[in-house]
Amino acid sequence: MSIPGLEKLVSLLDEAVGERDVEATTDRIKSGLCRLLRSGEVRLPEELCEPLDGHYARRLVYRSKQHGYSVVAMTWSPGQATPIHDHSGMWCVEGVCDGSLEVQQYELVEQDADRFRFEKRNSYQAGFGSAGCLIPPYEYHRITNPYDDETAVSIHIYGGEMTCCNVFQRADGDWYTCCEKSLSLDA
């Protein structure tokens, strides 16, 4: 499968992971990804953008054997969402390729044994060509496609291969329980 602009994206990522710290790496990726998406230099082919019934789609775009990062395309049908989750301590840059997504960030404010209490922080609409980043320990968030008639597509660049994460389900009041979720890729 040919992905227009993949070489430019990989070149950006290879250079950015050599930065002095995680914040510099994610800042460079974020600004470069926005530029590549807005200019149309990077475009995901239709087969990576097809929605799935029952859950958002996760499809591998690229994995760097040399630097360890991975690039995953996600397709969100109307109403599809994640629970509150983390990225298992891994940095991430997320950009919107098509449509719009709602991102709600959370801060872990208290932990009591196996119970966790979060408070909502920033919430924003992420539209075409925008990007954001998550740097642990500030990685708790929820992504939603809130629209009834619009599919959204996003690209996620992880500092490694994200095969699992922690998801948080409401227990009572502001308290949540945690369980590890294995993540797979869709064809």
N, C-alpha and C positions, 0 to 999 in steps of 0.2 A: 504494500500500500504506500502510495506516495503522499507525503504531507508537505504541502507548500510552505517553505520557510523554515523547515525543521533544522536545516544546517545552521541558519542564523541564530535560532533559539539555542541550539546545542553550544554554539560558539560563545554566546552570552553566558550560559550556565557554567561552562568550563572555566571561563575567566572569573566569574563571580565567586565560585566556590574557593578560589585562591585568595580571597580577601582576608584581611587580618582578624576579623571577628564575625559572628553570626549576624549582628545588626548590619554591618557593611555589606555582607553577602546578600541578605534579604532585600535591603534597600536597592542595591544594584539590579537584582533580578526583578523586583517590583517595577521600577521605572523602565527597564528595558522591555519587560513583558507588555506593559501598557503601550509603549511605542510600537512594538511589533504587531500587536493586535489592532490598534487604531489605524495603522498605516495599511493593514491588509497583507502585510508581508508573511504573517503566520496565519494559516487557515486550516481548520480541521476538516478532513473529508467527511462526507455524509455518513459513511459507515461507522464513524466514531461518535456521531451525534444522534443516532437513533434512540428514542426513548424505549424503556422497558416497562411492562406492566408490573406493578407490585413493589418496585423499588427503583431508586435512581441507579443509573448505569455507571460502572467504573471500568474504563478501558485503558490499557497501557499504551502510551504514545512512545515513550523512550525510557531506557534505563542505562545509566552510565556505569560500565564495569570499572572504569578507571577512577571515577570520583565518587561513586556510590549513590548519587541522587537518582530520583525517578520522576517521570512526568506522566500524569494520569488525566485523561479526559473524563468528565462526569456530565451526564445528561439527566436533567430533572424534568419530569412531566409535571403538569399543573398539580399543585398541592403536595408534591413529594418533599420530604424533609428528613433531616437527621435528628436524632435525639441530642441532648447536650453530650458532647464528647471531647476528648483530648486527642493529641497526636502522639501519645506515648513518649513525650519528651523530645520529639523531632520538630525542627523548624519547617515551615511551609510557606509558600507564596501561592495565593489563589487568585486567578484572573477570570473575568467573564468574557467568553467568546461570542455569546449570543443570548439575547433575552436579558432578564434581570433577576437577581436573587436578593433575599433578605438575610442579613447576617446579624445574629444577636450574640454578643460576647458576654461572658460571665467571669466573675472572680470567685475563686474558692475562698470563703471567709472563715470557715470552721469545719473541723473534722472531729467526729466522735466515734472512735472505733471504725466500724464499717459504714458509717453514715456521713454524708457530706452536705454542707450547706453553701449554696451559691447565692450571689447577688448579681442582678443584671447590671451590665455596664453599657458600653457603646452598642448602639443598634444602627445599622445603615442599609440603604438600598445600594446594591452593587450592580451597575449597568454595564453595557458593552464597553470594553476597553479599559475598565477599571480593575484594580488589583489591590489586595491587602496581604498582610503577612501575620504569621503567628510565631512567636518566639517563646519557648518555655521559660518560666512557668506560666506565662500568660497565653495559654493555648485553649482554654475552655470556650466552646462556642456551639452554636446551632445554625444550620443553613436551611433555608426554606425557599421553595418556589411558591410564592403566595398567590399566583395568578391562576384564574380559572381556564384560560384559553391560550396560554403561551408556554412553550417549552423553553428551557434555559440550558445553556451549555457552559461549563467552566473548565478551566485547566488548572491542575494542582501540581505544584513542583515541591517535592519533599526532599529533605536532607538525606534520605535513605529510601529503602523499600518499605512502605507502610503496609504491613501484613496484619496488624491488629491495632486496636485502640481501646480505651476505656469508655464505656457509655454509662450514662447516669439516668436512672429512672426515678421519678418522683415516688417517695415513700409516704410522707405526710408533711403537710405544711410546706416549708422551704427546704425540707430535708430530702436527700436522694440516696439511693443505694447504687453501688458501682458493680459492673461486671465487665470482664474482658470480652471483646468481640473480635472474632477472626474476620479479616477482610479478604475478599476474593476479587478477581477481575472477571468481567464479562467478556464474551466473545464479540 
